[in-house]
Amino acid sequence: MLLVPCPNCGPRNATDMNYRGEAHSRPDPDAATKEEWRTYLYLRDNPSGWLRENWYCSSGCRRHFQLERHTLTGELRNPPLPGRKTAGA
């Protein structure tokens, strides 16, 4: 069981969350080429190690947030704490 620390609800079981994939920057809609959009939409790094991820608290506060998770061990680094602002909140 993986406990995911929601910054609004506190630690919750991963089954209460939706994994929304790797966190990466969206290209500028006015300046991006078709190749940049294709890369943004379909290509992911899929590294072995630390990865910044997007999560959605589907059975609690219903908000998005980001956290860092080690893809091999499931360890969380600098998890968001309740009441503390995060980059994705």
N, CA, C and O atoms as CSV, one atom per row, in Angstrom:
chain,resi,resn,atom,element,x,y,z
A,1,MET,N,N,0.846,-1.172,0.000
A,1,MET,CA,C,0.000,0.000,0.000
A,1,MET,C,C,0.896,1.241,0.000
A,1,MET,O,O,1.848,1.329,0.776
A,2,LEU,N,N,0.589,2.177,-0.859
A,2,LEU,CA,C,1.323,3.430,-0.937
A,2,LEU,C,C,0.467,4.536,-0.323
A,2,LEU,O,O,-0.652,4.779,-0.776
A,3,LEU,N,N,0.988,5.204,0.705
A,3,LEU,CA,C,0.308,6.355,1.289
A,3,LEU,C,C,0.804,7.607,0.583
A,3,LEU,O,O,1.991,7.927,0.629
A,4,VAL,N,N,-0.102,8.304,-0.063
A,4,VAL,CA,C,0.233,9.517,-0.803
A,4,VAL,C,C,-0.173,10.715,0.044
A,4,VAL,O,O,-1.333,10.823,0.441
A,5,PRO,N,N,0.774,11.624,0.329
A,5,PRO,CA,C,0.467,12.767,1.196
A,5,PRO,C,C,-0.208,13.908,0.435
A,5,PRO,O,O,0.462,14.700,-0.229
A,6,CYS,N,N,-1.522,13.988,0.533
A,6,CYS,CA,C,-2.259,15.100,-0.073
A,6,CYS,C,C,-2.007,16.357,0.767
A,6,CYS,O,O,-2.119,16.301,1.992
A,7,PRO,N,N,-1.670,17.487,0.137
A,7,PRO,CA,C,-1.399,18.703,0.909
A,7,PRO,C,C,-2.648,19.288,1.573
A,7,PRO,O,O,-2.531,20.155,2.439
A,8,ASN,N,N,-3.822,18.835,1.187
A,8,ASN,CA,C,-5.063,19.343,1.776
A,8,ASN,C,C,-5.699,18.362,2.756
A,8,ASN,O,O,-6.221,18.773,3.792
A,9,CYS,N,N,-5.659,17.066,2.436
A,9,CYS,CA,C,-6.321,16.047,3.256
A,9,CYS,C,C,-5.372,15.284,4.169
A,9,CYS,O,O,-5.820,14.620,5.103
A,10,GLY,N,N,-4.072,15.367,3.917
A,10,GLY,CA,C,-3.111,14.562,4.654
A,10,GLY,C,C,-2.873,13.241,3.936
A,10,GLY,O,O,-3.342,13.066,2.811
A,11,PRO,N,N,-2.150,12.298,4.562
A,11,PRO,CA,C,-1.842,11.019,3.914
A,11,PRO,C,C,-3.102,10.214,3.613
A,11,PRO,O,O,-3.975,10.051,4.466
A,12,ARG,N,N,-3.175,9.714,2.372
A,12,ARG,CA,C,-4.317,8.888,1.953
A,12,ARG,C,C,-3.782,7.709,1.153
A,12,ARG,O,O,-2.697,7.777,0.576
A,13,ASN,N,N,-4.537,6.651,1.125
A,13,ASN,CA,C,-4.193,5.481,0.340
A,13,ASN,C,C,-4.154,5.873,-1.139
A,13,ASN,O,O,-4.953,6.697,-1.583
A,14,ALA,N,N,-3.244,5.296,-1.890
A,14,ALA,CA,C,-3.119,5.623,-3.317
A,14,ALA,C,C,-4.396,5.288,-4.096
A,14,ALA,O,O,-4.629,5.855,-5.163
A,15,THR,N,N,-5.220,4.380,-3.578
A,15,THR,CA,C,-6.477,4.068,-4.263
A,15,THR,C,C,-7.474,5.223,-4.179
A,15,THR,O,O,-8.446,5.255,-4.932
A,16,ASP,N,N,-7.240,6.172,-3.268
A,16,ASP,CA,C,-8.076,7.371,-3.164
A,16,ASP,C,C,-7.602,8.475,-4.105
A,16,ASP,O,O,-8.200,9.549,-4.158
A,17,MET,N,N,-6.538,8.212,-4.838
A,17,MET,CA,C,-5.912,9.214,-5.708
A,17,MET,C,C,-5.934,8.731,-7.154
A,17,MET,O,O,-6.149,7.552,-7.433
A,18,ASN,N,N,-5.705,9.671,-8.063
A,18,ASN,CA,C,-5.489,9.355,-9.464
A,18,ASN,C,C,-4.115,9.869,-9.845
A,18,ASN,O,O,-3.818,11.054,-9.691
A,19,TYR,N,N,-3.280,8.969,-10.342
A,19,TYR,CA,C,-1.961,9.352,-10.842
A,19,TYR,C,C,-2.150,10.029,-12.187
A,19,TYR,O,O,-2.771,9.457,-13.083
A,20,ARG,N,N,-1.625,11.241,-12.346
A,20,ARG,CA,C,-1.832,11.999,-13.578
A,20,ARG,C,C,-0.566,12.131,-14.423
A,20,ARG,O,O,-0.526,12.920,-15.367
A,21,GLY,N,N,0.463,11.361,-14.085
A,21,GLY,CA,C,1.649,11.315,-14.932
A,21,GLY,C,C,2.757,12.258,-14.516
A,21,GLY,O,O,2.669,12.987,-13.528
A,22,GLU,N,N,3.793,12.208,-15.312
A,22,GLU,CA,C,4.998,13.008,-15.107
A,22,GLU,C,C,4.677,14.499,-15.228
A,22,GLU,O,O,3.958,14.920,-16.134
A,23,ALA,N,N,5.218,15.280,-14.308
A,23,ALA,CA,C,5.034,16.736,-14.359
A,23,ALA,C,C,6.050,17.328,-15.336
A,23,ALA,O,O,7.253,17.107,-15.198
A,24,HIS,N,N,5.571,18.065,-16.302
A,24,HIS,CA,C,6.455,18.745,-17.247
A,24,HIS,C,C,5.779,20.021,-17.727
A,24,HIS,O,O,4.565,20.181,-17.603
A,25,SER,N,N,6.574,20.914,-18.270
A,25,SER,CA,C,6.081,22.235,-18.665
A,25,SER,C,C,5.290,22.176,-19.969
A,25,SER,O,O,5.673,21.494,-20.920
A,26,ARG,N,N,4.193,22.898,-19.986
A,26,ARG,CA,C,3.375,22.994,-21.192
A,26,ARG,C,C,3.969,24.035,-22.135
A,26,ARG,O,O,4.377,25.108,-21.690
A,27,PRO,N,N,4.024,23.733,-23.434
A,27,PRO,CA,C,4.550,24.727,-24.383
A,27,PRO,C,C,3.606,25.920,-24.527
A,27,PRO,O,O,2.413,25.820,-24.244
A,28,ASP,N,N,4.151,27.030,-24.966
A,28,ASP,CA,C,3.361,28.239,-25.205
A,28,ASP,C,C,2.419,27.983,-26.381
A,28,ASP,O,O,2.888,27.718,-27.488
A,29,PRO,N,N,1.098,28.057,-26.171
A,29,PRO,CA,C,0.149,27.765,-27.253
A,29,PRO,C,C,0.298,28.669,-28.471
A,29,PRO,O,O,-0.022,28.261,-29.587
A,30,ASP,N,N,0.777,29.882,-28.268
A,30,ASP,CA,C,0.900,30.817,-29.384
A,30,ASP,C,C,2.195,30.636,-30.183
A,30,ASP,O,O,2.276,31.072,-31.331
A,31,ALA,N,N,3.202,30.002,-29.588
A,31,ALA,CA,C,4.503,29.910,-30.249
A,31,ALA,C,C,4.974,28.486,-30.521
A,31,ALA,O,O,5.960,28.302,-31.234
A,32,ALA,N,N,4.308,27.482,-29.982
A,32,ALA,CA,C,4.784,26.103,-30.117
A,32,ALA,C,C,4.544,25.541,-31.515
A,32,ALA,O,O,3.531,25.821,-32.155
A,33,THR,N,N,5.499,24.749,-31.964
A,33,THR,CA,C,5.379,24.068,-33.255
A,33,THR,C,C,4.614,22.761,-33.058
A,33,THR,O,O,4.379,22.334,-31.927
A,34,LYS,N,N,4.232,22.135,-34.161
A,34,LYS,CA,C,3.547,20.843,-34.077
A,34,LYS,C,C,4.441,19.806,-33.414
A,34,LYS,O,O,3.950,18.967,-32.659
A,35,GLU,N,N,5.734,19.846,-33.677
A,35,GLU,CA,C,6.679,18.909,-33.072
A,35,GLU,C,C,6.754,19.094,-31.551
A,35,GLU,O,O,6.822,18.112,-30.811
A,36,GLU,N,N,6.740,20.344,-31.084
A,36,GLU,CA,C,6.756,20.614,-29.640
A,36,GLU,C,C,5.478,20.093,-28.976
A,36,GLU,O,O,5.536,19.541,-27.877
A,37,TRP,N,N,4.331,20.261,-29.631
A,37,TRP,CA,C,3.072,19.745,-29.071
A,37,TRP,C,C,3.078,18.222,-29.047
A,37,TRP,O,O,2.639,17.616,-28.070
A,38,ARG,N,N,3.571,17.600,-30.112
A,38,ARG,CA,C,3.643,16.141,-30.169
A,38,ARG,C,C,4.513,15.609,-29.034
A,38,ARG,O,O,4.149,14.639,-28.369
A,39,THR,N,N,5.650,16.238,-28.817
A,39,THR,CA,C,6.552,15.837,-27.734
A,39,THR,C,C,5.867,16.008,-26.382
A,39,THR,O,O,5.939,15.118,-25.535
A,40,TYR,N,N,5.208,17.136,-26.175
A,40,TYR,CA,C,4.514,17.411,-24.910
A,40,TYR,C,C,3.413,16.380,-24.637
A,40,TYR,O,O,3.268,15.911,-23.508
A,41,LEU,N,N,2.647,16.032,-25.658
A,41,LEU,CA,C,1.496,15.154,-25.472
A,41,LEU,C,C,1.843,13.667,-25.381
A,41,LEU,O,O,1.188,12.927,-24.647
A,42,TYR,N,N,2.859,13.223,-26.113
A,42,TYR,CA,C,3.059,11.782,-26.248
A,42,TYR,C,C,4.375,11.223,-25.722
A,42,TYR,O,O,4.450,10.025,-25.447
A,43,LEU,N,N,5.402,12.031,-25.573
A,43,LEU,CA,C,6.701,11.500,-25.170
A,43,LEU,C,C,6.979,11.763,-23.701
A,43,LEU,O,O,6.792,12.880,-23.217
A,44,ARG,N,N,7.425,10.735,-22.991
A,44,ARG,CA,C,7.771,10.856,-21.576
A,44,ARG,C,C,9.165,10.283,-21.362
A,44,ARG,O,O,9.617,9.433,-22.129
A,45,ASP,N,N,9.849,10.751,-20.314
A,45,ASP,CA,C,11.207,10.294,-20.031
A,45,ASP,C,C,11.240,8.891,-19.431
A,45,ASP,O,O,12.111,8.096,-19.784
A,46,ASN,N,N,10.309,8.571,-18.533
A,46,ASN,CA,C,10.237,7.283,-17.856
A,46,ASN,C,C,11.575,6.888,-17.216
A,46,ASN,O,O,12.103,5.816,-17.512
A,47,PRO,N,N,12.126,7.737,-16.346
A,47,PRO,CA,C,13.430,7.440,-15.748
A,47,PRO,C,C,13.336,6.430,-14.604
A,47,PRO,O,O,12.269,6.214,-14.029
A,48,SER,N,N,14.457,5.830,-14.295
A,48,SER,CA,C,14.580,5.012,-13.088
A,48,SER,C,C,15.199,5.912,-12.041
A,48,SER,O,O,16.395,6.196,-12.097
A,49,GLY,N,N,14.416,6.356,-11.103
A,49,GLY,CA,C,14.909,7.275,-10.075
A,49,GLY,C,C,13.842,8.289,-9.711
A,49,GLY,O,O,12.647,8.012,-9.807
A,50,TRP,N,N,14.281,9.461,-9.293
A,50,TRP,CA,C,13.362,10.501,-8.823
A,50,TRP,C,C,12.613,11.136,-9.985
A,50,TRP,O,O,13.196,11.464,-11.018
A,51,LEU,N,N,11.308,11.302,-9.792
A,51,LEU,CA,C,10.451,11.871,-10.823
A,51,LEU,C,C,9.409,12.765,-10.164
A,51,LEU,O,O,8.794,12.383,-9.168
A,52,ARG,N,N,9.213,13.954,-10.723
A,52,ARG,CA,C,8.165,14.867,-10.254
A,52,ARG,C,C,6.869,14.438,-10.930
A,52,ARG,O,O,6.805,14.337,-12.155
A,53,GLU,N,N,5.825,14.183,-10.119
A,53,GLU,CA,C,4.576,13.638,-10.638
A,53,GLU,C,C,3.372,14.507,-10.285
A,53,GLU,O,O,3.377,15.231,-9.290
A,54,ASN,N,N,2.355,14.417,-11.113
A,54,ASN,CA,C,1.068,15.062,-10.860
A,54,ASN,C,C,0.108,14.025,-10.282
A,54,ASN,O,O,0.030,12.901,-10.777
A,55,TRP,N,N,-0.622,14.404,-9.235
A,55,TRP,CA,C,-1.611,13.538,-8.612
A,55,TRP,C,C,-2.909,14.319,-8.429
A,55,TRP,O,O,-2.903,15.548,-8.352
A,56,TYR,N,N,-4.020,13.589,-8.359
A,56,TYR,CA,C,-5.336,14.183,-8.139
A,56,TYR,C,C,-6.013,13.437,-7.000
A,56,TYR,O,O,-6.129,12.212,-7.037
A,57,CYS,N,N,-6.458,14.169,-5.996
A,57,CYS,CA,C,-7.128,13.585,-4.828
A,57,CYS,C,C,-8.612,13.398,-5.185
A,57,CYS,O,O,-9.423,14.312,-5.032
A,58,SER,N,N,-8.942,12.196,-5.664
A,58,SER,CA,C,-10.282,11.955,-6.211
A,58,SER,C,C,-11.356,11.678,-5.167
A,58,SER,O,O,-12.538,11.868,-5.452
A,59,SER,N,N,-10.985,11.232,-3.958
A,59,SER,CA,C,-12.018,10.981,-2.965
A,59,SER,C,C,-11.943,11.887,-1.765
A,59,SER,O,O,-12.610,11.635,-0.762
A,60,GLY,N,N,-11.159,12.923,-1.838
A,60,GLY,CA,C,-11.057,13.872,-0.729
A,60,GLY,C,C,-11.359,15.273,-1.206
A,60,GLY,O,O,-12.507,15.605,-1.502
A,61,CYS,N,N,-10.331,16.091,-1.279
A,61,CYS,CA,C,-10.492,17.509,-1.602
A,61,CYS,C,C,-10.708,17.777,-3.094
A,61,CYS,O,O,-11.093,18.884,-3.469
A,62,ARG,N,N,-10.464,16.777,-3.947
A,62,ARG,CA,C,-10.614,16.905,-5.396
A,62,ARG,C,C,-9.728,18.020,-5.981
A,62,ARG,O,O,-10.175,18.843,-6.780
A,63,ARG,N,N,-8.470,18.013,-5.557
A,63,ARG,CA,C,-7.491,18.988,-6.067
A,63,ARG,C,C,-6.271,18.272,-6.622
A,63,ARG,O,O,-5.955,17.143,-6.246
A,64,HIS,N,N,-5.593,18.970,-7.535
A,64,HIS,CA,C,-4.351,18.467,-8.112
A,64,HIS,C,C,-3.173,18.930,-7.267
A,64,HIS,O,O,-3.225,19.999,-6.658
A,65,PHE,N,N,-2.116,18.134,-7.226
A,65,PHE,CA,C,-0.882,18.523,-6.551
A,65,PHE,C,C,0.275,17.735,-7.156
A,65,PHE,O,O,0.069,16.772,-7.895
A,66,GLN,N,N,1.491,18.158,-6.832
A,66,GLN,CA,C,2.689,17.492,-7.332
A,66,GLN,C,C,3.519,16.981,-6.170
A,66,GLN,O,O,3.515,17.555,-5.081
A,67,LEU,N,N,4.233,15.887,-6.420
A,67,LEU,CA,C,5.188,15.384,-5.440
A,67,LEU,C,C,6.313,14.667,-6.177
A,67,LEU,O,O,6.190,14.349,-7.360
A,68,GLU,N,N,7.410,14.416,-5.467
A,68,GLU,CA,C,8.543,13.685,-6.023
A,68,GLU,C,C,8.511,12.265,-5.484
A,68,GLU,O,O,8.408,12.051,-4.276
A,69,ARG,N,N,8.600,11.281,-6.401
A,69,ARG,CA,C,8.568,9.875,-6.009
A,69,ARG,C,C,9.682,9.134,-6.726
A,69,ARG,O,O,9.947,9.375,-7.904
A,70,HIS,N,N,10.332,8.230,-6.005
A,70,HIS,CA,C,11.360,7.395,-6.607
A,70,HIS,C,C,10.643,6.263,-7.327
A,70,HIS,O,O,9.887,5.517,-6.705
A,71,THR,N,N,10.870,6.125,-8.635
A,71,THR,CA,C,10.100,5.178,-9.435
A,71,THR,C,C,10.422,3.716,-9.135
A,71,THR,O,O,9.620,2.839,-9.456
A,72,LEU,N,N,11.568,3.433,-8.533
A,72,LEU,CA,C,11.916,2.051,-8.217
A,72,LEU,C,C,11.496,1.640,-6.809
A,72,LEU,O,O,11.046,0.513,-6.600
A,73,THR,N,N,11.640,2.548,-5.842
A,73,THR,CA,C,11.371,2.202,-4.445
A,73,THR,C,C,10.017,2.700,-3.946
A,73,THR,O,O,9.514,2.182,-2.949
A,74,GLY,N,N,9.414,3.685,-4.604
A,74,GLY,CA,C,8.161,4.273,-4.146
A,74,GLY,C,C,8.355,5.296,-3.044
A,74,GLY,O,O,7.383,5.851,-2.533
A,75,GLU,N,N,9.620,5.553,-2.666
A,75,GLU,CA,C,9.925,6.537,-1.616
A,75,GLU,C,C,9.513,7.935,-2.065
A,75,GLU,O,O,9.667,8.291,-3.233
A,76,LEU,N,N,8.990,8.720,-1.132
A,76,LEU,CA,C,8.588,10.097,-1.427
A,76,LEU,C,C,9.616,11.051,-0.848
A,76,LEU,O,O,10.084,10.854,0.274
A,77,ARG,N,N,9.972,12.080,-1.600
A,77,ARG,CA,C,10.943,13.071,-1.153
A,77,ARG,C,C,10.249,14.424,-1.035
A,77,ARG,O,O,9.546,14.855,-1.948
A,78,ASN,N,N,10.456,15.088,0.106
A,78,ASN,CA,C,9.842,16.395,0.371
A,78,ASN,C,C,8.347,16.377,0.079
A,78,ASN,O,O,7.864,17.184,-0.715
A,79,PRO,N,N,7.603,15.457,0.718
A,79,PRO,CA,C,6.170,15.391,0.424
A,79,PRO,C,C,5.456,16.655,0.876
A,79,PRO,O,O,5.855,17.271,1.864
A,80,PRO,N,N,4.402,17.049,0.163
A,80,PRO,CA,C,3.646,18.225,0.573
A,80,PRO,C,C,2.912,17.941,1.886
A,80,PRO,O,O,2.374,16.852,2.084
A,81,LEU,N,N,2.900,18.905,2.755
A,81,LEU,CA,C,2.223,18.759,4.032
A,81,LEU,C,C,0.889,19.515,4.014
A,81,LEU,O,O,0.766,20.514,3.306
A,82,PRO,N,N,-0.107,19.060,4.776
A,82,PRO,CA,C,-1.383,19.775,4.809
A,82,PRO,C,C,-1.187,21.231,5.209
A,82,PRO,O,O,-0.494,21.541,6.178
A,83,GLY,N,N,-1.815,22.116,4.437
A,83,GLY,CA,C,-1.725,23.553,4.735
A,83,GLY,C,C,-0.554,24.249,4.088
A,83,GLY,O,O,-0.469,25.476,4.141
A,84,ARG,N,N,0.371,23.495,3.467
A,84,ARG,CA,C,1.542,24.109,2.815
A,84,ARG,C,C,1.317,24.130,1.318
A,84,ARG,O,O,0.964,23.106,0.732
A,85,LYS,N,N,1.516,25.282,0.685
A,85,LYS,CA,C,1.318,25.422,-0.749
A,85,LYS,C,C,2.338,24.586,-1.510
A,85,LYS,O,O,3.493,24.479,-1.098
A,86,THR,N,N,1.900,23.982,-2.645
A,86,THR,CA,C,2.801,23.261,-3.526
A,86,THR,C,C,2.697,23.854,-4.910
A,86,THR,O,O,1.790,24.634,-5.198
A,87,ALA,N,N,3.636,23.480,-5.774
A,87,ALA,CA,C,3.691,24.033,-7.119
A,87,ALA,C,C,2.459,23.691,-7.937
A,87,ALA,O,O,2.019,24.512,-8.743
A,88,GLY,N,N,1.887,22.508,-7.759
A,88,GLY,CA,C,0.757,22.094,-8.565
A,88,GLY,C,C,-0.596,22.369,-7.949
A,88,GLY,O,O,-1.619,22.070,-8.564
A,89,ALA,N,N,-0.634,22.928,-6.757
A,89,ALA,CA,C,-1.926,23.136,-6.077
A,89,ALA,C,C,-2.602,24.397,-6.533
A,89,ALA,O,O,-3.693,24.718,-6.062
